[in-house]
């Protein structure tokens, strides 16, 4: 039992567990006189707060209802660090939603910290199946439309032993006067990484810190990021998550983390001891180094799966408020626009409130600089249709905190009309898969991709229009798919380790192996692969928009052909830092190239940045200026793109990007220029010294090597 406590009515307006003073104002430390607990469950008959002592003994306290559907209780005599959960009583039937089962301990959707992890057991499910043909046995079985409702019975197994605990959390942290870097979209270079995978094998990180928040902010790691030149890290999901039951049974793990439990609690497995303090420390030290932190957030679904999934949190409190549900002749099922069993219901004010409160928490208490929204159209659906004027967009844009962060959409889900590239508001940026696929296809030698490359390099105005010059997040690879190394080494996915008979993962990768699948010692093949990587990386960094680089692509990291390594928490997915031991190896040479390439982008203001300050012109290999229509009609694989400032200055230095994906060298006639000007070659991917500046002896034409990219500067 927990001694020395007293209870009274709480404040329903403070959802979660909040340290408060006598006036119910949130506070910290010695000023707190109690903890206010509040949880949304409007259809429950009774809610219980469950407090756990150091021996994990549970004490249940009845909570008070409110006309807002929020149950509340003020508890005095406890403090930060107290472990708790909820239980809900109410109607139960397999054919209703929500259904309540007080035998199931539920996580607080607003908890700021979790202690422990979900342990898969039949007790996590709120039902049993009565099978008369099996000697009237009872067992857990997933809901099936083939079974009669009478066969489903309420489970009386208690789930507390298999559930983590919510934690009352104090929010103080010493930011040491470190401020956010505040880097413009035009100057941003985003680096997508996994907190664990990036440092798990890093030789300069102490073993105790590897794979953790503190490992990511260890000085050698920050020094590497600064030397590379990236301005922001985009973290794969770091909110609390659950490993799927299916993966657990196969001895695998949801490594990526796209299976969230609680929106506001950092994932405890990435911490040594204290996930809240350690994650804030990571953010502070990255900010101190001038690096922004962007979180990949999953607000389209949760780990509770469909209507027959486990009862862990929101399902046991208010399923039909939190999730989209279908009723087929009295048989309920969860709407699945996400491929993960359920879809959060943004028609519900409570779901919208929880999401906005979570975003505000990360932006304020953790100083997060931006968010990448997984399957973002799911959040903007009203009455199941994607709406440009959705409640979610409205809530984000009026919020004085969230609206000031970087907002990045993965602009598709699997629901009706779910592909919404260019369908997001002005303030948003979007992952541009047309840049990804077009660049891959062009540089592997596909015909008919020249016009597309002309558009992609100049900012994808054909997709986003001139109103949104920085809407495009340009990328070649991300966590979901081949690494850049494997993109140039495999033509077929090799996902057998995932346990799905190699059926999972994308089949359409626009990849090329250049003669043999996988690793090879053939020097010619290796050289061609290296050239292809350099061409794509140069295209990425020279194009308008915000570039995103996947961690490890700069040094040839491989996943051995696995293009869906979501369940591979192993060296297969972790970054391999072995290249640092040999500075002459291909991987080390590529890493230096990328480092120089990012610096090159930052040095030349005509690259990237806002489209309104620049003008672009396309030229054929014969030096003829092309209109949009002529660009679309141009054959072959060679193109010249001029980038210049809109306002002409006497000392203006225009840049010309020349691309050639053909298998032979190509004579390119340069556009006619003032005879008082001359040319400098600044970059050539076919050269052993690609950034060696060279004055061109000819003013009329240039011989481009096969499969190469060249940048020329027009100089007075």
Secondary structure, DSSP 8 states (H G I E B T S, - for coil): ---S-EEE---TTS-EEEEE-TTS-B--GGG--EEEEEEE-TT-SEEEEEEE-TT--EEEEE-B--TTSEEEEEEES--TT-EEEEEEE----TTSSS---TTS-B--TT-S-EES-----GGGSSEEEEEGGGTTEEE-----TTS-GGGEEE-----GGGS-EEE--------TT-------GGG-EEEEE-HHHHHTT-TTS-GGGTTSHHHHTSHHHHHHHHHHT--EEEES--B-B---HHHHHTT----S---BS-TTSB-GGG-SS-HHHHHHHHHHHHHHTT-EEEEEE--S--TT-STTS--SSHHHHHHHHHB-EEEETTEEEE--SSSSS--B-TTSHHHHHHHHHHHHHHHHHS---EEEETTGGGGGEETTEE-TT-HHHHHHHH-TTGGGSEEEE--B-SSTT-B-TT-S-TT-EEE-HHHHHHHHHHHTT-TT-HHHHHHHHTT-HHHH-TT-TT-EEEES--SSS--HHHHTT-SS---GGGSSTT--S-S------TTSSS----HHHHHHHHHHHHHHHHHHHHSSSEEEEETTGGGT---TT-S-GGG--STTTS---GGGG-TTSHHHHHHHHHHHHHHHHHH-TTSSS-GGGEEEEEE-TTS-EE-HHHHHH--SSEEEEEEEESS--TT---EEEEEE-SSS-EEEE-----TT-EEEEEEETTSTTTT--EE-S-SSEEEE-SSEEEEEEEE-
